[in-house]
Amino acid sequence: MSNSTYGPRPQKFSLDDSGEKYYIGSEVGAYLRLHRGTLYKKYPNLWRKVATTEDKEKLKKLALSNSFLHTNIMLIRAHETEEIFAGNDEKYRAAGTASVVPRPEGANKSAKPAANTWMGQQVTSGSHHLESVPCSCPIAHARGRVRPREMAYSAEDLEQAKRVAENSEVPEELIPIRLDMELDGIKLRDTFCYNKNEKLITPELIAETMCEDLDLPTTTFLPAISSAIHNQLDAAAEAPPLDSNTSDQRAIMKLNINVANQSLVDQFEWDMSESNNSPEEFARNLCKELGLGGEFASAIAYSIRGQLLWHQRTYAFSESPQPTVECPYRNPSEAEAWGPFLETLTDAEIEKKMRDQDRNTRRMRRLVGGGFNY
C-alpha cells in the first residue's frame, strides 16, 4: 500500500491491562490519505470510540504524539486497522451500497439495460435522504370502485387480537423509507417511516396496499416496492451504534420539503446523543407552529430520521465537531439562515425543482451502474 499511504505508519498503543491495542483515527486517516473523516465514510463498519478524559490523560503520558491536545479523539481497534492496511477491508465497507440488476450469463456487458429495469434505492449508502423530499403520489380513486380491506382488524378474532397484543409489546424502531422509481412509464414517489420490528404489517403488505391505493400494476410495482423497503431496512442495520459516553453529538439537519405547491426549507442542530429527542414530536410541533398539514409532518420526520442515519454512519467526531454552545440565542445576522422559510411555488417552479432532483438521481444511478463503490 506504499502508493496509497503517506508518511510513517502510526503507532498502536494500549490504554489498560486488557491487552486491546488501538490507533488514533485521525493519524490512520492521514496515513491512508483519507482526511477530514473520509476514513469513516469509506469504512462505516469500522469500530470506533470517542476518547474520554481519562483516555486523553493516558495518551498524554504515553507521549506518542500531540493528538491528546485535540478536543475530540477517535480511537479505532488495532487489529481491524491492520486488516485494512493489509488490503482485507471489504467487511468494513458498507455492504449493499448499490443494488444493480444482475446480468444473465452470456449477456453482452456493453449492452444498455432495458427501459423497465428498476434500479435499487440505496444509491450511495443512504445519501438519498439528503435530497429534497418530493410530493407523494396522490391516492387514486380506483375509477369509482370501492375496494374493501381484507386485513382490517376484527376484535372477534381472538387469534388476531393475540398477535396484535404481542406485536404491541415489541419496541418501536422506525426506519426512513424512500420510494422513487419509474416503471412502465409510471413514476412513483413516496416517503414514510417503517417500524423495523413490525411483525404483522410486512413490506409485501405495504406494497400490496400501495398498489391498490394508487391503482398501480401489481406485476411490476409490488415486487419493486417490497424489495426497495427490504433493501433500505438492511442498509439501516449497518449503521454503527453511537457512543453512549459522549454527551454532545450535534449534527446539522436540513429540511427541504415539497408538498403540493408549498415548499419548506429549514436547518437546525440536532443532538444525536439525546435519546429523548423525537423526530415525530418535533415534526408535529413545527407543523403546529407553521400551520402545516399532516403530509408535512410525516415528510419532516422521514427527513430527520434519514439524516440521522446518514450522520450516524459517516459523522466524523474527531474532525468536525460542532462548536460549544455559549449562548442559546443566535446572532441577528444568523437568525434568518437558521429559521424556517415557507413559500408557495407555481406549478412551473415545482416542476423545475422535481426535474432538477430527477437529474441528480439519474446521475447518482449512472455512477452506481458504472461500477463506483462508496
N, C-alpha and C positions, 0 to 999 in steps of 0.2 A: 504493500500500500504506500510505497515511497512517493509515488507521483500524486497521491491524493492527500498527503499529510504535510504538515508544516511544523518545523522545529523539533525539539526533543520530545520523546513520549512523556506524558505526565506521570507523576509518581503516585502509586497507590499507598494507602495507609489504613490503619485500624484505630478505631475510637474506643474500643472496650476489649474485654478479655474473651469475647465470643469467637474471635478469630476472623470475623467478617471483614473483608477488605473493601475499600471504597475509592472512588475517584471523584474529583470535583468536576461537575458538569461543564462549567464554562471552559476549563482547561482542556477537557476532552473535545469540546466543540471547536476550540481554536486549533487543536492538533489535527482534527479531521476536516478543517476548513468549513465547518458548519457553524457560522457565527450567528449571534442575536437570536438564539432559541431555535435555529433551524435543526439542531440535533434532535430536539424533542418532537419537532414536526415530522422529521424523516423517520424517527423510531418512536412512535407514540406508545408502544408496548414496553418500552424500557422502564425498569423500576427506578423510581427517583423519590427523594425525600428532601424536604427543606431542613437545613441545618438549624438546630436550636442554639440558644445562647451557650449552653454547656458544650455543644459540639464546636462552636467557634472558639471557645477558650482552649479546648484540646488541640484544635488546629493551630492556634497561636503558639502553644507550647511545642508542637512538632516542628514549626518554622519551616514547612516545606515550600511555602510561597506566601505572597501577600494577600491571598484570597480571603483570609479571615477579616480583612478590613471592609469587605463588601457588605452591603446591607442585607442582601439575601444570597444564600449559597445553596446550590442544589447538589446533593450527594447521589451518586449512582453506584451500583454494585460493580465490583472489580471483575468478577467472573463473566458477567453479561457484557461488560465493555470490552473485555479481551476477546470474546467471541466476535464482536463487531470488528475489532482490529484484525482478526484472522479471516474476515470475509464471511463468517457464518451469521449474517444479520437478517435473514428472511423472517424469522419468527418474531423479531422486534418491529418489523414494519406493520402497517395497518393492513390486515387481511380483508379482502373483499372491497378494496377501494374502487375497483372498476368492475362492472359487470358487462361483459361483451358476449354476444350470442356466439357460441362455438360454431365453427365451420365443419361440415361433414368431411369425412376422409376423401381425399382425391379432388376436393374442390379447388378452384382457381383462387389462390391467395390474393391476387391483384384485383379480383372482381369486386365491385361495389355491393354493399348489402341491399337487399330488396327494399322497396319503398315502405313496406309494412313492418320492417324489422324494428323491434322495440328495444331501445337502449335502457339499461338499468338506471335507477335513481341515484345510486351512490357514485357520482361522477368524480369528485375529488375529496373523498373521505369526509363527506358531510358539509362541504363548503357551500352546497346549495341552500343551506339555512341562512347564509349571509346575504342572499339575493333578496330583492323586494318580494313581498308576499302578494301574489296577484289576486284578482277577483275569482271566487269559486264559481264553477258552472252552476247555473240556476236549475232548480228542480223542474223536471219535465212533468206535464200533466197527463202523460200516458195517453194522449189523444182522447181524453174524456172517459177512459176506463179506470175504475177504482180497483186497485189490487190489494186484497186483504193480506195482512201479515200473519203467516202461519206460525211464526216463532213468538207470538205475543205471550206474555206471562199470564198464567192462569193459577189462581190461588187454590183451585180444587185439585190440581195435580200435585200430590204430596211429594212425589219423587223430584219433580221440577223445583218445588219450593225448597226441598232439602239441598239441592245443588246450588240454588241461588243463595241460601244461607251460608253454605260452605264457601262459596265464591266471595261473599262479602267480608269474610274473615281474613282474606289474603290481603296483605298490604299493597297499596296502590303505588305503581311505578310508571309514570307517564313518559312516553317516548314521542317526540315530534315526528310526524309522518307527512311527507310532501308527495303529491301525485302531480306529475307534469308530463304528459305523454300525448302522442298523436298516432292513432291507428285508424286505418280505413278512411282517412280524411276527416276524422272526428277528433277534436282536441279536448282533452280532459285536464282540468286544473282543480286542485283542492288541497287543503292543509287541515290537519287536525292532530290531536294528541291521543295516543292509544295506550291503554293500560297493558304493560308487558305481562303482568301476572293474571290477566283476564283468561278464564277458562271456558266461559260459555259463548261469548261473542268473539269468534275466531276471525282472522283476516279473510278467510274464504267467505264467511257470512257477511262481513262488511262489503266485500267485493260484490256479492250477490245483491245486497240491498242497494248499493250504489247503482248497479246496472238497472235495477227496477226503477229507482227514483229518477234517474237521468235518462231512462229509455235508451240504454246503450246496448249494442250487440254483445251478448254474453260469451259467444265463442271466442272472441278476441280480447275483450276487456276484462272478463272475470279472471283468467289466469294472470294477466299482466298486473292487475291491481293487487291481487293476493301476493304475487311474487315480489312486487315493489315493497309492500308492507313487511314481508318476512326479511327482505334484504336490509331494510333500514333498522329493523329490530336487532338483527345480528350485528350490524355495524355499531349500534349504540352500546352493545355489550362489550365492545373492545376498548371503550374509553377507560383509562386508568382511574382509580379512586383518588379523591382529593386527600391531602394531608390534613388530618384532624388536629395536628399540633399547631398549625398556623391559623391565627385568628383573622388576618386581613388578607383576603384573596379577591380583591376587586377587579372586575373586568368591565369594559365599556360595552353596553348594549345599544344597538342602533335599530330603530324601528323604521320600516318603510312599507306601510300597509296600504293596499288599494282595495276598496270595496265600492262597487258601483262607480260613481263619478267622484267619490271622495278619496283624498289621499292624506295619510297621516305620516309625518316624519318627526322623529324624536330621538334623543340619545340621553343616556344616564349611566351612572355607575352601579354595578350590582356586586354585592359581596357573596361570592360562591361558598365561603366557609360558614355562612349563617344558614342553618338548616330550617329556620322558621320563615325564611323568605319564600313566598309562594307566587309563582308567575300568574296563576289563575286569579288570586286575590288582587294582585297588582293590576291585572288587566281589567277586572271588574271596577276597581276604584277609579282607574284612569278613564274608562268609558263613562262612568257616572259623572266625573268632573267635566268631561268634554261633551257630554250629551250624545254619545255614540251608541249604536245598536249592538246586539249580541254577536253579529258576524265579526265586528272589530275585536270583541273580547276574545273569541277563540283564535283569531289570527294573531293577536298580540301575545297570547300565552304560547302559541306554537313558535313564534319568532324568538321569544326569550328562551324557551327550552332548547330550541335548536342551537342558538348561540352559546348557551351554557355547555352543551355537549361539545361544541367546537372548541371552546376555551379550555374545557377540562382535558381535551386530548392534546392541545397544542400550546397551552399557556406557558410562557417562558418565565417562571418565577424569578430566576436568577438574573434575567436580562432586562426585563421591562416591568418592574413593579410600579404600581400607581403611587404617587406621592402621598405622604401622610396628610390627613385632613386637619388643618389648623383651625378653619372656620367653616361651619356648616353652610354658610351662605356664599354663593359665588359673587365675583365682581360684577358690577353692572355691565361691563363690556363683554362678559362671557355668558350672561344670563340668557340672551337671545338665542345663542347657539345651543344651550342646554335646556331649552324649553320646547314643548310640543308645538308643531306647526301643522295646522289643518287647513286644507284648501279644497275647493271644488273645481275639478278639471272638466274640460269639454270632452266630447266623445273622441275628437281627433287627438287630443293630448293623451288621453288614456290609451288609445290605440298605439300611439307612438311609443309610450312607455312600455307597453307589453311587447311591442316589436323589438325594442332595444334589448329587453330581457330575453326574448327568444333567440336573438342573435348571439347573446352572451352564452346561453345554454348550449346552442349548437357548436359554438367554438370550444367549449369545455368537452363536449362529447367527441369532437374530432380529435382532441388531444388524447382522450382515452382510446379511441379507435386506432390512433397512430402508434400506440404502444408505450405511452408515457406512464411512468409509475410515480405515485406520490406517497 
